Amino acid sequence: MRRIRAVLAAALLAMVLPLAVASPAHAGPGLAIRGADVSSLAKSEALGGVYRYADGRRGDALAILRDAGVNYIRLKVWVNPADGYNTKTQVLAIAARAKALGQKVLVDFHYSDTWADPGKQTKPAAWENLSFDELRQAVYDHTADVLGALAAQGTPADMAQIGNELNGGLLWPDGRYDNWPGMAALLNAGYDAVKAVSPGTQVMLHLADGADNDLYRWWFDTAAQHGVRYDVIGLSYYPYWHGTIAEFQANINDVALRYRKPVVLVETAYPFTTADADGWENIITSAEPYPGYRATPGGQAAMVRELARVVRQVPNGLGLGLFYWEATWTGVPGNGWDPADPSSGNAWENQALFDYSGRALPGLNALGGS
């Protein structure tokens, strides 16, 4: 079924230095959000990951991003993951660093112990046997706990996602696509928690398959019928999976105008090489994953600039910006995709914004200058 098809590959799966900063490659004002998902950063650093400016000097990864123009980071939250990462502990620490650098923070609630995406929305183990009312309360309490802690340390979240890639709902089966009253109640529990503990935080609802207009109209029309509350619409669009750029542009424009909400391309990425760094086969291995854009540093940067152009052209100024997915997920041994398997590798390192020596790539400047 097209509307709920799985993106299974996603399961394998947040001082200016002139040499590291390029001038914007477009006319007119930049995007309000020039963001990067850095959810894997805390674990990478703990395992010895190194990040460098384009000229080879070592630096703090968030500072390198900031100096290139990245003004927003995204951090996912799992409830009780096997490896202890992507929890409130790391979110608080990374958010404090980002805020000190002047960056904003988007918190991405998966409401799971592991990856939540269109192919799976598995309840946290601790929530498996809860009644529906208890489950709804757990969503509220978990959301309030993380965002309340951020506010208490003086680094409130600027935006929060209630669920991740919600094509088929969340917390299956209670909030699945075939139980819209349940889904709406769970989503609104998250919304209410955000506004109760951090009133200035904007609430995003996020779907994958960003070129699928039938999906977006069905989902957000039905959400409206069930009184689902939100402030911003997020879209995932990976050019090698989700249709043509023209189809993505048509959909994001339609979504912004139809629902009169700001829109964000909240996940995208592109490879800078076909080579592998960690012995774990990469998800994308084609030399030209999207026609006209090679898997090279220049091709990656060109794709980032093109997608930024699409978002800038959303009517009525409703295109807020974009987040590059897992910009810092380099091939550090032990920082693999499966939190339950330390031997798993990273199938994404050829799409990071740092090369295999840890140097910032041209794609980072393209993102920061978008």
N, C-alpha and C positions, 0 to 999 in steps of 0.2 A: 504494500500500500504506500503510494508516493508520500502521503502526508506524514507518515510515521516511519519511513524507511531508516534503517540504521546506518549511521556513519561509523562502521565498525573500526575503521582504521584509526579513528580518533581515540579509541580505547588504548591503543599502543602509545598510544601516546601516554599577569599582572601588569667656580673661577673659569671662564671661557678659555679654551685652549685652541688657538687658531688652527693648528695642524689637524685637529679632530673635528672641526666644524666647517661645513660648506654653506654657501649662500643658498637660500631657497631657490628652487628651480621652477618657480611659477610667479606670475604677477598677482598682486592683490594681497589681502591679509591671509595669514595662516589659519589653520584649523584651531579651534578652541582646545581640542583634545588631541595631543600627539603622544600616544600612550604605548606602554609595553607591558605585557604580562610577564612577571618575573617570579612566578610561583615556585619554581625549582631553585631559586637562587640561594636560599638559606641552606639547603642540603648540599648544593654544589660547593659553597664556601666551606662548610663543615668538613667536606671531603677533599679539600685542597684546590678547588677551582680557582683559576687565575684569570683576571681580566685586564686588558691593556688598551690604551689609546691607540689610534691608528699608527702613530709613530713608534709604537713598541713599549712605551712607558707603562709600568704597572699602575693600576688605580683601583679605587672602589667602583664596583660595577654601576651602582646607582649614580655616582658622580659622573661617570663616563656618559651614561645615558642623559643626565641633566645637561652636561656641557654640550652635548650634540643637539639639544633642543627638546628632549622628551620631558614633558611636564606632568605626566600622569602615570601611575603604575597600577597594575591589577594583580590581586592575590587571591587564589582560591582557598576555600576552607573545607576540609573534611571533618567529620565528627570524631572518629576514633581510628585513624589509619594505622596499619600494621607497623609502619616505620616511624611513627611519631612526628612526621612532618606534615606541612599544610594544615596546621592547627592554629588555635588562637595564639599560642606562644610565639610562633614564627610571624604571624600577621602583626602582632603588637610590635615586635622588634624591627621588622622591615618597614612598617608604617612610620615608626619613630624616625628612622634614618631618612626615609623619603621626605617626610614633612620638614625635617631640618634642612633639607636641600631645596625646599620650596616647591616640592612636587605634591600633587593631589593623589588620592587613594580610592580605588574601586575594589570592594570586597565581593568576591564571587562565591556565594553559598551553593555547594553541591548537594547538601542534605544527604550525604552518603559517607561511607568509610573509604570510598575509592571513586574512580571516575564515574560521573553521571553525564550521559549524552543521549542522543536519540535512540540508541540501541539498548540502553539499560538505565534504569533509575532505581537502584537497589537501596532499600532502607538501611540505615545504620544498624548494626547488630543489636545495639541496646534498645532500638525502637521497634524491633520486629514484632513483638507480641503486644504492643500497645493497642488499646481501643482507638477508634477514630478521634474521639475527643481528647484522649491523651496524646495522640500523635500530633494533633493540631497545637496542643499546648507545648509539646516538645519543639516544634518548629518555632513558635513564639519565643520560648525560653532560650534556645540555642542562638537565635538571631540577636535577641536582646543582650545575651551574655557577651558575644563577640563585639558587637557595636558599642555596647555600654562600656566595655573595657577600653576600647579605643578612645571614646569620649573622655573617660576618666583620666587617661594619661595625657590628655591635651592634644590628641591627634585624631579627631573625629573623621570617620569615613566621609568622603564627598559623594560617593555613590555606592549602592549595594545592589547586587543581583539576587533576586529571590528565585533560586534554581538556575541550572545551567543547561542550555540547549533543550528547551522545554517542548520540543515538537510533540512528543507523546506524553507530556505531563511530568510529574515528579512523584517520588515515594510510592512506586507501584505496589499493589494495585489500587490503593486508596485514592491516589490523585492521578490516575491514568487517564488517557484521552477519552476513554469510554465512560468516565465518571466525572463529568464536568462540575457538578455540584461539589464533589469532594476536592477536585483540583482547585476550584475557586476558593474554597474555605481555607485550604492550606496556603495558597498564595497570599490571600488577604491576611492570614495570621502573620506571615512574614512581613508584609507591608506595615501592619499595625505595630509590630515590634520595632521596626526601623524608626517610625515616626515617634514612638513613645520615648525611646532612649536617645535618639539623635535626630531631632526634627529637621535639621538642615540637610540631611542626607537624601539624595534623590534615589528613587527606586527604579531599577531597570528590570524588564522582562526580556528574555534572550532566547531566540530560536537559532537553529542551524539552517543549512540549505538556503543561503541568502539570495539566490536567484529564483526561488520557487514561489511565485506570486500566489498560486492557488493555496499553498500551505499557509502563507501569512494572512491572507484574507479569511480563510476558514478559521484559523486559530484566534486572531484578534477580534474578528466579528463575534465568535462564540464567547470569548472572554468578556466582551462588552455585554452580551446578553446575560451573563452570570455575575455581573457587577465586580469584576476583577479590577483592582486599583493599582496604578503604576504611574510613573512620571516620564520614563524614557524607554525606547525600544532599541534593543541590541540585536545585531545580526552577525552570524558567522558566515564568512564567504572565503573559501579556499579555491582559487581559480582552477586548480587541477581536479576538483571534485564537484563543484557546485554550479556548473553551467557557465555561460559566457559572461564576460564583463558587461556587455550590453544588456543581458538579461538581469544581471545584478543591479545595474543602474536603473533599469525600468522598475524593478521591484522596490528598491530603497526609496525612489522618488514617490511611488504610489503609496507606500506605507506611511511616509511622512505626511503626505497630503490627506490621505484617507482618515488617519487616526489623529491628526493634528498634534503629533508628539515629536520631540527631538529624536533623532536616530543616530546610532553609533555603530560603526563597523567594529565590533568588539573582539573578533578573532579573525586573523588572516596571517598568512606566512608564505614564503617562497624559498626554494633552495638556492644556495650560492655555489654548490658543487654537487657532483654525483659521487664523490669519494666518500668512503666510510672512515670514521675515526675510532670506533670502539669495538669493532668486530660484531656488532649487532646490526643486521641489515636495516637500512633506512627505509622509511615508508615511501618516500618519493625518490626514484632512481633515474627517471627519464632525463635525458640531456636537454629536452625542451618540453617541460610539463604543460605549458600553455603556449599556443602558437605565437611565435614572435618574441618569446621571452626565454632566453637560454638559462640553464642552471649554472650561472656564473655570478660573481659579485656584481657586475654591471647589470645583468638580467634581474637579479633580486632587487636592486635599487630602482630599476626602471618600473618594476611591478608595483613597488611601494608608492612611487610617484603617481602612477596611473590610478591606483585605488584611492589615493588622497584626492586626486582630481575629481573622481566620481563623487566622493562625499562632499567636496566643496560645491559641487553643482546641484546638490539637493535643493529643491525650491524653498523660498522663504527663509533661507538661513537655518533650516532645520537640521542640516548635517553637522553634528557637533565635532566629529573626528573619528579616529580609528585607534585601535590597539593592535600591536603586533604580538602574535601569540608565542610565548616562551622564548623571548629574545635572548635570554641568558642561559638556556638549557644546552650547554656544551657537553662534549663527550667525556665527562668526569667519571672514572670507574666507581661503581656503586650507586650512582645517581640515575638509575634506570626507570623504566616506565611503571614497573609493578612494585607497589610498596610492600607487598608480601614476599617478594623474591629478590634478595640483594644481588643475585647473579644476573638479573635481567639488565639489558643494555638500553641505550637511548636511541630510538629510531628517528630522532628529530634533529640531531646536532648539525646536519647539513642545511638546516633552515634557521639556525640561530643568527643573530646579528653580530656574532664574533666568530672569527675563523678558528682553525684548528691549532693555532698558536696563541689564541686568546685575544687577538687584535680586533678592534672594532672595524666593521666592514662599511663600505659605502652605503649600504642599505640603512644603517643607523642614521647617517646624515640625511638621507632621503626622508626618513620618518620624522626626525627632529625639525626638518625644514618644511614639512608639509603644510 
